[in-house]
Structures are given as C-alpha cells and as structure tokens.
Amino acid sequence: MAELKVNINGNEFKNPVIVSSGVFGYGREYEEFVDLSKLGGVATKGTTLYRRDGNPGKRIVEVPSGLLFSVGLQNPGIDYYIENELPNLLSKGTNVLSNIAGSDIDEYVAIVEKLEETDAPIIELNISCPNTSGAPLGTSCAGTEKITSIIRKMTKKTLIVKLSPNVGDIAEIALAAEAAGADAVSLINSIHAMKIELGSRRPFFHNNVGAYSGEAIFPIALRMVWETASKVKIPVLGIGGVTNGEEALQMMVAGATCVEMGCAIFRDPYAPLKIIEQMNEWLDNNGVKDINEIIGSVKPW
Ligand SMILES: Cc1cc2nc3c(=O)[nH]c(=O)nc-3n(C[C@H](O)[C@H](O)[C@H](O)COP(=O)(O)O)c2cc1C
C-alpha cells in the first residue's frame, strides 16, 4: 500500500480525494452510505451570509458527458451552517473545507467574521459568483487580488481560493491570488454553458445560461491545472470531470496536491472511495511508494 497522505499548509489529508462543493451538501445525505472519515476532505455547499432559496425554474439537466445546472447557491446561510452543520462535519475525522460565496466584498467579509469565531480550519473562497456590478470578482486579476487580500488580513485559517475557468488565462488569476496571500488555489469551477428548448425557443434555465460540469470538462480542467501548477508556488487542488483513479492521478501528475470530485458522485455515491482504491492500486502496480512523488511529475515535451 502506497503512502497516500498529502499536506496543504499544515493540514494533513489522509488521501488526496476531496468531495467538491455543491455535490455533497453538508454530508448529511451521504453519511449513511459513505464513511466520511475515509475521505481526504469534504468541501461544503457554497454558503452565503443569509439563506438563499436558489434560482426559479429548472435547475439541472443531464447532457452528453456531463450536467448543466443553475442552482443559484441554494443554502441555509452561514449562521445555520455554523450552528447545525459545521460541528457535525468537524466530528467526522476528515478535513472540512468551508466553501463560501458572496455577492460583494462586504458579504464575504461578514461571513468570514462569523467563521473566525469557529474551529473551521479551512476556507474555500468561491470567487466565481457575480458581484453586484455583474462580473464575478474572480474573473479579473485585480478583483481576485482585492478579495483575497482583504480576507487574508482577516484570518489565519488556511485560505484556498477557488478559481473560475471562465477567464482568458487562469494561471494569471492564480498568481494574483498567490500574491495576495492565498495558501492554495482550487480549480476549476464549472464552465458557462447553455441549452435552448427548441419548441418554445426559450433557454432551459431562467438565468438563460447555466454551468457545465462532469466528465466532458476533465481535459479542460487538466490543462488549466497544469498551466496553473507550473506557475504558482502554492499548492493546487485539481477539480473537474474526474471519474476514476487514473484521471485523479493525471491531475496530480499535472501538479495537483489534492483532487476534488464533483458530478461523478451523483452517478455513484461510492465513487470517491473507489477512486482512492484505484489510485492505490495504480501506485502499487507502478512501484510508487509515496503519492507525493508523482505531484507535478509531468514531463512536458
Ligand atoms: C449541482 C452543483 C452545485 C455546485 N455548487 C457549487 C458551490 O456551491 N460552490 C462551488 O464552489 N462550486 C460548486 N459547484 C462546482 C463543483 O464544486 C466543481 O467545481 C465542478 O462541478 C467541476 O467538477 P466536476 O466536473 O467533478 O463536477 C457545483 C457543481 C454542481 C454540479
């Protein structure tokens, strides 16, 4: 059995597999099936300052090789999370990444002020949500640097900034997050996408556009992880379309220290556990004793 432990900013992960934000809620629905202590970590549903009921209309649809969705950050709000969900998750023997989202800087600040009163060890800052003037903070280097540096000054908790793929050069955005004090970056969030119902000529989602995730985005995510990991010095968490152990290992060879799994869990709630086994098997079959040896080991032409 290879050593699977990895470390991000002093947080030990017993293996690199984390369930990604938004596909696992706060773990309640899954803990009947999955022993959460076997996971490297759980990233919680993106939580905002106040409860949000999410978007009207249809929210999710299966499309070739993935999912289109437009949930609109339905969540019970940070106070509910802190009171009712965080203590349960912290007792499960896994790393908890508190994923937070806001419409503007003030909302992020108010959330982090509340998290500062808790033992939550890791914040995953989702900067992909549109701010009040329309564009997500995370789609520009200036916006990324601004929000990251403000939150960095507020907290000593591990700060992971989750990046949007809907940008020209994701590595530049990652460098801005690093310069502003992020301890790590996670990428990618989902890709803007659309579906139209031909009969009515109406977009499927009331927001007109939605987000695309799932196995189709794996090659795009892998490319972005590689481009980013070869530029930043801080750890990278690879996300996007991972469905099996070999893909998770490709993410790590590209430079990821951890791998987050999203949509694959909808098809098979045991997928994260299977992937951990598959990674182990590949490492054993290929004589790799410690998974850290493969991080960033890609040999570009
Ligand atoms: C239904 C759904 C809800 C999501 N909600 C969030 C969220 O609240 N915060 C966040 O940072 N990412 C959210 N994501 C994005 C995922 O965490 C992940 O970055 C993305 O789906 C790509 O990974 P995958 O292809 O493995 O699903 C959501 C994804 C899905 C499918």
The ligand as a Tripos MOL2 file, in Angstrom:
@<TRIPOS>MOLECULE
LIG
   31    33     1     0     0
SMALL
NO_CHARGES

@<TRIPOS>ATOM
      1 C1        -25.0530   20.9090   -8.6780 C.3       1 LIG1
      2 C2        -23.7310   21.5860   -8.4670 C.ar      1 LIG1
      3 C3        -23.6100   22.5850   -7.4980 C.ar      1 LIG1
      4 C4        -22.3820   23.2210   -7.2900 C.ar      1 LIG1
      5 N1        -22.2790   24.1620   -6.3040 N.ar      1 LIG1
      6 C5        -21.0650   24.7440   -6.0520 C.ar      1 LIG1
      7 C6        -20.9260   25.6680   -4.9820 C.ar      1 LIG1
      8 O1        -21.8630   25.9440   -4.2210 O.2       1 LIG1
      9 N2        -19.6900   26.2450   -4.7840 N.ar      1 LIG1
     10 C7        -18.6130   25.9370   -5.5770 C.ar      1 LIG1
     11 O2        -17.5160   26.4620   -5.3550 O.2       1 LIG1
     12 N3        -18.7280   25.0400   -6.5870 N.ar      1 LIG1
     13 C8        -19.9230   24.4420   -6.8350 C.ar      1 LIG1
     14 N4        -20.0300   23.5260   -7.8520 N.ar      1 LIG1
     15 C9        -18.8760   23.2470   -8.7120 C.3       1 LIG1
     16 C10       -18.1420   21.9730   -8.2900 C.3       1 LIG1
     17 O3        -17.6670   22.0690   -6.9620 O.3       1 LIG1
     18 C11       -16.9700   21.6730   -9.2410 C.3       1 LIG1
     19 O4        -16.0300   22.7280   -9.1790 O.3       1 LIG1
     20 C12       -17.4140   21.4930  -10.6890 C.3       1 LIG1
     21 O5        -18.6540   20.8150  -10.7720 O.3       1 LIG1
     22 C13       -16.3960   20.7320  -11.5310 C.3       1 LIG1
     23 O6        -16.1770   19.4290  -11.0080 O.3       1 LIG1
     24 P1        -16.9190   18.0980  -11.5820 P.3       1 LIG1
     25 O7        -16.8230   18.1360  -13.0770 O.co2     1 LIG1
     26 O8        -16.1620   16.9670  -10.9610 O.co2     1 LIG1
     27 O9        -18.3360   18.1750  -11.1130 O.co2     1 LIG1
     28 C14       -21.2550   22.8600   -8.0730 C.ar      1 LIG1
     29 C15       -21.3750   21.8450   -9.0300 C.ar      1 LIG1
     30 C16       -22.5930   21.2050   -9.2350 C.ar      1 LIG1
     31 C17       -22.6740   20.1030  -10.2570 C.3       1 LIG1
@<TRIPOS>BOND
     1     1     2 1
     2     2     3 ar
     3     2    30 ar
     4     3     4 ar
     5     4     5 ar
     6     4    28 ar
     7     5     6 ar
     8     6     7 ar
     9     6    13 1
    10     7     8 2
    11     7     9 ar
    12     9    10 ar
    13    10    11 2
    14    10    12 ar
    15    12    13 ar
    16    13    14 ar
    17    14    15 1
    18    14    28 ar
    19    15    16 1
    20    16    17 1
    21    16    18 1
    22    18    19 1
    23    18    20 1
    24    20    21 1
    25    20    22 1
    26    22    23 1
    27    23    24 1
    28    24    25 2
    29    24    26 1
    30    24    27 1
    31    28    29 ar
    32    29    30 ar
    33    30    31 1
@<TRIPOS>SUBSTRUCTURE
     1 LIG1         1 GROUP 0 **** ****
